[in-house]
Amino acid sequence: MIKHFLKKTGCVLLCMLLVLSLISCGSKSAKKTSAKGKINVYYLNQLKTSLYPVSETVKGDNTHQKIRNLLTELSTAKSDKNYTNPIPEQITIRNFSLKGGQLMISFSRDYETLSKVQEALLRAAVVKTLVQLPDVSSVTFRIVNESLLDSEGNAIGAMTADSFVDDFDFEQDSTKSVSLTLYCPAVDGSGLLKETREAHVNENVPIAQAVISQLSKKPDDKNADVTLPSSVKVLSVSVNDGICYVNLDSTLDNAGGNVSEQLRIYSIVDSLCELDAINRVQIIIGTGNDATVINDENDNSTYSPNMNLVISEE
């Protein structure tokens, strides 16, 4: 009777340990990718001097497809002005194979034309991107059918993300993709043009600051103008209790063109108030004792959105 009880109890405990073991293994794999299947895809900044990670969803029904799609992404020229592809167009990926977690990638002979910096950045971008896939533990490069060699002629073996910790501590902070609704002034000064813009922003930068940064860039619409020209410097952007405080070094009345100061101000206000955490905006010019708050047409120290200025789409 006791032996039967112990035997039965032992089976139950064994099952529980097996379940816990499976849960533990699953949690380790989950660390490599987010719950929504996103990873940091490592591109290069426009100057090609450092890595530029962008959070993206991995496409593909299986690991082989995901690897192929990621390699294509890393080889394709980008329209975004902030980053570019780490694998130049002249370099061809001949094939790749995955066995036991070890991924081997074969490049064309053109790989040997890269400078030392280009090669190191390419290798880091590819490896750090692909090892985030649960089934990829390391990556090995080959030039056609030959091992990739270092500057001393030694074969560079399997690489992981840790292979680049010392050399790439200048890597830029992770970025995320966001959809922003902006209101840009029309070139002819007739009103505001609504524009939805996909932007990659630093995860450590407040979203309100990202909006202001986007308003300093040329809109895609040729009929729209830049809200904040290069002659106006943004000193700070902060949010408190639903109010966004935008501190500029000079007024917007001398920005040039047909766009009025009021239109540029409401471009800022309407764009910022699209964010859930903001319902009013205060514009401050200068700093210290010389700081001046720009009041609205009703002499209020903060602005609320004015959608009457938005030009409706026909």
C-alpha positions in Angstrom: 0.0 0.0 0.0 2.8 2.4 1.0 4.9 1.3 -1.9 2.0 1.9 -4.3 1.4 5.4 -2.8 5.1 6.3 -3.1 5.2 5.0 -6.7 2.1 7.0 -7.6 3.4 10.1 -5.8 6.7 9.8 -7.6 5.0 9.7 -11.0 3.1 12.9 -10.2 6.3 14.6 -9.0 8.1 13.5 -12.1 5.4 14.9 -14.3 5.4 18.2 -12.5 9.2 18.4 -12.9 8.9 17.7 -16.6 6.3 20.4 -17.0 8.4 22.9 -15.1 11.4 22.0 -17.2 9.5 22.6 -20.4 8.2 26.0 -19.1 11.8 26.9 -18.2 13.1 25.9 -21.6 10.3 27.9 -23.3 11.1 31.0 -21.2 14.8 30.9 -22.3 13.8 30.9 -26.0 11.3 33.7 -25.4 14.1 36.0 -24.3 15.4 36.1 -27.8 12.2 37.5 -29.4 9.4 39.5 -28.0 5.9 38.2 -27.5 4.8 39.9 -30.7 7.7 38.4 -32.7 9.7 41.5 -32.9 13.5 41.8 -32.9 16.1 44.5 -33.3 17.2 44.5 -36.9 20.6 46.1 -37.1 21.1 48.6 -39.9 23.8 51.3 -40.1 23.4 55.0 -39.5 23.6 57.2 -42.6 27.2 58.0 -42.0 27.9 54.2 -41.8 29.9 54.6 -38.6 27.7 52.7 -36.1 24.9 50.1 -35.8 21.4 51.4 -35.9 18.9 48.9 -34.4 15.3 49.1 -35.5 12.5 47.1 -33.8 10.7 45.1 -36.5 8.4 42.1 -36.8 10.1 39.0 -38.2 8.3 37.8 -41.3 8.2 34.1 -42.3 6.4 30.9 -41.4 9.6 29.1 -40.4 13.1 29.8 -39.5 14.5 29.3 -43.0 12.0 31.9 -44.4 12.8 34.3 -41.5 16.5 34.1 -42.2 16.0 34.7 -45.9 13.7 37.7 -45.3 16.1 39.3 -42.7 19.1 38.9 -45.0 17.0 40.5 -47.8 16.1 43.4 -45.4 19.8 43.9 -44.5 20.7 44.0 -48.2 18.0 46.3 -49.5 18.5 50.1 -49.7 16.3 52.0 -47.3 14.1 55.1 -48.0 14.4 56.2 -44.3 17.0 59.0 -44.0 18.1 57.8 -40.6 19.6 54.5 -41.5 20.9 52.3 -44.4 21.5 48.7 -45.3 24.7 47.1 -43.9 25.1 44.7 -46.8 26.1 46.7 -49.9 24.2 46.1 -53.2 27.4 44.7 -54.9 27.7 41.9 -52.4 25.6 38.8 -53.1 24.5 36.2 -50.6 25.1 32.9 -52.5 23.4 30.6 -50.0 23.0 29.8 -46.4 22.4 26.6 -44.3 21.3 26.0 -40.7 22.3 22.9 -38.8 22.2 22.3 -35.1 21.7 26.0 -34.4 24.8 27.0 -36.4 24.0 29.2 -39.4 26.5 29.4 -42.3 26.2 32.2 -44.8 28.2 32.2 -48.0 28.9 35.6 -49.6 30.2 36.4 -53.1 33.8 37.3 -53.7 32.9 41.0 -53.7 32.9 40.7 -49.9 36.7 41.0 -50.0 36.4 44.6 -51.5 35.1 46.0 -48.2 37.2 48.2 -46.0 38.0 46.9 -42.5 35.3 49.2 -40.9 32.7 48.2 -43.5 33.4 44.6 -43.0 33.3 44.7 -39.3 30.0 46.6 -39.2 28.4 44.3 -41.8 29.4 41.3 -39.8 28.2 42.7 -36.5 24.9 43.8 -38.0 24.2 40.4 -39.6 25.2 38.3 -36.6 23.5 40.5 -33.9 20.3 40.4 -36.0 20.1 36.7 -36.8 21.1 35.2 -33.4 17.9 36.7 -32.0 16.0 33.9 -33.8 15.4 31.1 -31.3 16.8 28.4 -33.6 20.1 30.3 -34.4 22.8 30.1 -31.8 25.8 31.2 -33.9 26.7 32.5 -37.4 29.7 31.6 -39.6 30.7 33.6 -42.7 32.2 32.1 -45.8 33.5 33.7 -49.0 32.2 31.4 -51.7 33.5 28.1 -50.3 36.3 29.5 -48.2 36.4 30.5 -44.5 36.4 34.2 -43.7 39.8 35.2 -42.5 40.9 37.9 -40.1 43.7 40.4 -40.7 46.3 37.9 -39.6 45.0 35.2 -41.9 43.2 33.2 -39.2 39.8 31.7 -39.9 37.0 33.6 -38.1 34.8 30.9 -36.6 31.3 30.8 -35.2 30.1 34.3 -34.0 27.5 35.3 -31.5 26.3 38.7 -30.2 28.9 38.6 -27.5 31.6 38.6 -30.3 31.0 42.3 -30.8 30.5 43.7 -27.3 33.9 45.3 -27.0 34.1 46.6 -30.6 30.6 48.0 -30.8 29.9 49.7 -27.5 29.2 52.8 -29.5 26.1 51.2 -30.9 23.1 53.6 -31.0 20.2 53.0 -28.7 17.4 50.8 -29.8 14.7 52.4 -31.9 11.0 51.6 -32.4 8.7 52.3 -35.3 5.8 54.7 -34.6 3.0 56.2 -36.7 2.7 60.0 -36.1 0.0 62.3 -37.3 1.5 65.6 -38.2 0.0 68.9 -39.4 2.4 70.7 -41.7 1.9 74.3 -42.9 1.0 74.6 -46.6 3.6 76.4 -48.6 1.2 79.0 -49.7 0.2 79.7 -46.1 -3.5 78.7 -46.7 -3.6 76.3 -43.7 -2.3 73.0 -42.4 -2.0 69.8 -44.3 -2.5 66.5 -42.4 0.2 63.9 -42.9 0.7 60.4 -41.4 4.3 59.6 -41.1 6.1 56.4 -40.1 9.2 57.2 -38.1 11.8 55.3 -36.3 12.6 56.9 -33.0 14.9 56.2 -30.1 13.2 54.2 -27.4 14.7 56.5 -24.8 13.5 59.7 -26.4 10.0 61.0 -25.3 7.4 60.7 -28.1 6.7 64.4 -27.8 10.3 65.2 -28.6 10.1 62.8 -31.6 7.1 64.8 -32.9 9.1 68.0 -32.7 12.0 66.4 -34.4 9.8 65.3 -37.3 8.4 68.8 -37.7 12.0 69.9 -38.4 12.1 67.7 -41.5 10.8 68.3 -45.0 7.3 66.8 -45.5 6.7 64.3 -48.3 4.0 66.5 -49.7 5.5 69.1 -52.0 2.7 71.4 -51.1 3.7 71.4 -47.4 6.5 73.3 -45.7 8.8 72.6 -42.8 7.3 73.8 -39.5 10.6 74.4 -37.7 13.3 75.7 -40.1 16.9 75.3 -39.4 17.2 78.9 -38.2 15.0 78.0 -35.1 16.7 75.8 -32.4 14.6 73.6 -30.1 16.0 74.0 -26.6 13.8 71.6 -24.8 10.5 69.6 -24.9 8.7 68.4 -21.7 5.3 67.2 -20.7 3.5 67.7 -17.4 -0.1 67.2 -16.5 -1.3 67.1 -20.0 0.6 70.3 -21.1 3.6 70.1 -23.4 6.2 72.8 -22.9 8.2 73.6 -26.1 11.1 75.9 -25.5 12.6 77.6 -28.7 15.6 79.9 -29.0 13.8 82.4 -31.2 10.3 83.2 -32.6 8.8 81.8 -35.7 7.7 85.1 -37.2 10.9 85.5 -39.2 11.1 81.9 -40.6 10.5 83.2 -44.1 8.1 82.2 -46.9 4.3 82.6 -46.9 3.8 80.7 -43.7 2.7 82.9 -40.8 4.0 82.5 -37.2 0.4 81.5 -36.1 0.3 78.7 -38.6 3.7 77.3 -37.6 2.6 77.5 -33.9 -0.6 75.5 -34.6 1.3 73.1 -36.7 3.2 72.3 -33.4 0.2 72.4 -31.2 -2.1 70.2 -33.4 0.6 67.7 -34.0 1.5 67.3 -30.3 -2.1 67.2 -29.2 -2.6 64.0 -31.4 -0.7 62.3 -28.6 -2.8 60.8 -25.8 -0.8 62.4 -23.0 -1.1 66.0 -24.4 -4.1 68.3 -24.6 -2.5 71.7 -24.5 0.9 73.3 -25.5 2.9 76.2 -24.2 5.4 77.9 -26.5 8.4 79.5 -24.6 11.0 81.7 -26.3 14.4 82.1 -24.8 15.7 81.0 -21.4 16.2 82.3 -17.9 15.1 85.9 -17.1 14.7 86.5 -20.8 12.2 83.7 -21.4 8.9 84.8 -22.9 5.7 82.8 -23.1 3.8 83.2 -26.4 0.1 83.7 -25.7 -2.7 82.6 -28.0 -5.2 84.9 -29.7 -7.3 84.9 -26.5 -4.3 85.8 -24.3 -4.1 82.3 -22.8 -0.6 81.1 -21.9 -1.3 77.7 -23.4 -2.6 76.7 -26.8 -5.4 74.1 -27.5 -5.7 72.4 -31.0 -7.3 74.4 -33.8 -8.6 72.0 -36.4 -10.3 74.8 -38.3 -6.9 75.5 -39.9 -6.6 72.0 -41.3 -7.3 71.9 -45.1 -9.8 69.2 -45.8 -8.9 66.6 -48.4 -11.0 66.8 -51.5 
